[in-house]
Amino acid sequence: MTFTLFCFVFLLGVMALRVFAGWLVSATLVEYQRGVLFRRGFPAREVGTGRYRVWTGIEKIMIVDTRPVQVSYENQAVVLRDGAAAVYSLLGSARVDDVRKALYAASNYNHVPVFVLLCCARLVLNDCTGAQIMASRDAVAEQIINRARPRLAAAGFELLSFRLTEVSIPQQRIFE
Amino acid sequence: MNAANVLELVYLATAVVLIVFLFRFGKVPRTYLTDYMRGVRFVKGTFVNVLGPGGYKPLTRRVHIEVVDMRAVPVLLESISYRDALESESVISIGAEMLVDDPYLAATSLKNRIGDSLPIVRDTLRTTVCRTIADRSPEFRAKVAADIQGAVNEKLHRMGMKISNVEITELF
């Protein structure tokens, strides 16, 4: 009877611990994932590839995918400085470089490269004239990259590539 | 039936009751809030308080915790046409970050925090820029951006939302 009582008390203790205090669970991060370990709601440290044990209720690992995010937008219209309307298409990619910054940058960190590249492209093109774009499309793309790169870095991203695949001004079409 | 058997039965009955209660408590989900989240706690449907970072384990299903993400959501409003103060056709595009200002209001006033706030932002933006005369100078852009941010935040404040880092990406 003593043994039975001991077993019951032990079982109840384990269940109470699991319900009220939490339990040890494991999380596995594959090679393209990085994580931030949160302890009692606050970031404790960054974790890399591997298997980790965390105590639910106290700790949690928020996982970030570090694979490149592709950005591709076509037929975007913008008004140029001289009043002409241009249609442009862009293609770019970025990946997470600083996990903690990316996690805090936005509710969905995958939206950040899209937002930054679209904003910078429109800002630069709006400040150009049709003649400037015709003269050197590469210089315009370089301006966009120079604007986008520091903004992405501040959000924990590294810009991998960017190009304007098409810029179309009435009667003058520039294809890549 | 002697005293030992009765005692054993009592232990068994107590253990069964406790196990049943623990299973019931165990079914209530645990909520974990990081430092960029807040939890709006309702007890029996009534708002009680806003929870900060940490792990929470409600004891009964009468407690409901709604998680609110306080991080910014980047939004783009592009190619919005309007007539300026001189009745000239103009176009404006902005980029901004939308975020939660008051977790309780955001959780209870809006079904879709971003989707339901965007029409207000668009409408207020148009109303604000219609009173201006379009100018390409950087100072004018900065002033209009600040005016837009102030006007929009005044409208969104009562729904617990706000925008920040407004940037005019296109103006003609």
Interface residues (C-beta under 8 A of the other chain):
Chain A: M1 T4 L5 F8 L11 L12 M15 A16 R18 V19 F20 G22 F38 R40 G41 F42 P43 T56 G57 I58 K60 M62 Q76 A77 V78 V79 R81 G83 L103 Y104 A105 A106 S107 N108 H111 V112 V114 F115 L118 C119 R122 L123 N126
Chain B: A4 E8 Y11 L12 A15 L18 I19 L22 F25 G26 R30 Y32 L33 T34 D35 Y36 G52 P53 G54 G55 K57 D69 R71 A72 V73 P74 L76 E78 S79 V91 S93 G95 E97 R136 E167 T169 E170 L171 F172
